[in-house]
Amino acid sequence: MNAHSMPKVGDVSSSEGVAADELKQFIERIERLEEEKAGLQGDIKDVFAELKGRGFDAKAVRQILRIRKKDHAERQEEEAILELYMQALGMA
């Protein structure tokens, strides 16, 4: 599609035109999901506050969460590189 054949927002009669109703539905779905996401982020923040209140280290828990997202091979490779770099710096 070149600049001359770009559909205009009001052009819903052509098969290439932007269907305003469909576009509006997509936008509304995204807005609802963003609201849900904000609610979930608030819930996660509450859980971190609770675990901190119980004496757990939030930074360590966040690191564990990052590690758990990785597969075993990726984790091993990262640990090997970290160990190599620490040895090179005389930290191991």
C-alpha positions in Angstrom: 0.0 0.0 0.0 1.6 3.3 -1.1 0.9 6.8 0.2 -1.7 7.4 -2.6 -3.8 4.3 -1.6 -3.6 4.8 2.2 -7.1 4.5 3.6 -8.6 7.5 5.4 -10.1 7.2 8.8 -13.6 8.1 7.5 -13.3 5.7 4.5 -15.0 2.6 5.9 -16.7 1.6 2.6 -13.5 0.2 1.0 -12.1 -3.2 1.9 -8.8 -1.5 2.9 -10.5 1.2 5.0 -10.2 1.6 8.7 -13.3 0.1 10.3 -14.0 2.6 13.1 -16.1 0.2 15.1 -13.5 -2.5 15.0 -10.7 0.0 15.9 -12.7 1.3 18.8 -13.2 -2.3 20.1 -9.5 -3.0 20.0 -8.8 0.3 21.8 -11.4 -0.5 24.5 -10.0 -4.0 25.0 -6.5 -2.6 25.5 -7.8 0.0 27.9 -9.6 -2.7 30.0 -6.4 -4.8 30.0 -4.4 -1.8 31.1 -6.8 -1.3 34.0 -6.5 -5.0 35.0 -2.7 -4.8 34.7 -2.7 -1.7 37.0 -4.8 -3.7 39.5 -2.4 -6.6 39.4 0.6 -4.4 39.8 -1.0 -3.0 42.9 -1.6 -6.5 44.2 2.0 -7.5 43.6 3.1 -4.3 45.4 0.9 -5.4 48.4 2.5 -8.9 48.4 6.0 -7.4 48.5 5.0 -5.1 51.3 3.6 -8.1 53.2 6.8 -10.2 52.7 8.9 -7.2 53.7 6.8 -6.9 56.8 7.5 -10.6 57.6 11.2 -10.0 57.4 12.0 -11.2 53.9 14.3 -9.3 51.6 12.3 -7.9 48.6 15.4 -7.5 46.5 16.4 -11.1 46.9 12.8 -12.2 46.1 12.8 -10.2 42.9 16.1 -11.8 41.9 14.6 -15.3 42.6 11.6 -14.4 40.4 13.9 -13.3 37.6 15.9 -16.5 37.9 12.8 -18.7 37.9 11.7 -17.3 34.6 14.8 -18.6 32.9 15.3 -22.2 31.8 18.0 -24.3 33.3 20.5 -24.0 30.4 20.1 -20.2 30.3 20.6 -20.0 34.1 23.7 -22.2 34.0 25.3 -20.2 31.2 24.6 -16.9 33.0 26.1 -18.3 36.2 29.2 -19.6 34.4 29.8 -16.2 32.8 29.3 -14.4 36.1 31.8 -16.8 37.8 34.3 -16.3 35.0 34.1 -12.5 35.3 34.4 -12.6 39.1 37.5 -14.8 38.8 39.0 -12.4 36.3 38.4 -9.5 38.7 39.8 -11.5 41.7 36.5 -11.7 43.4 36.1 -15.4 43.5 
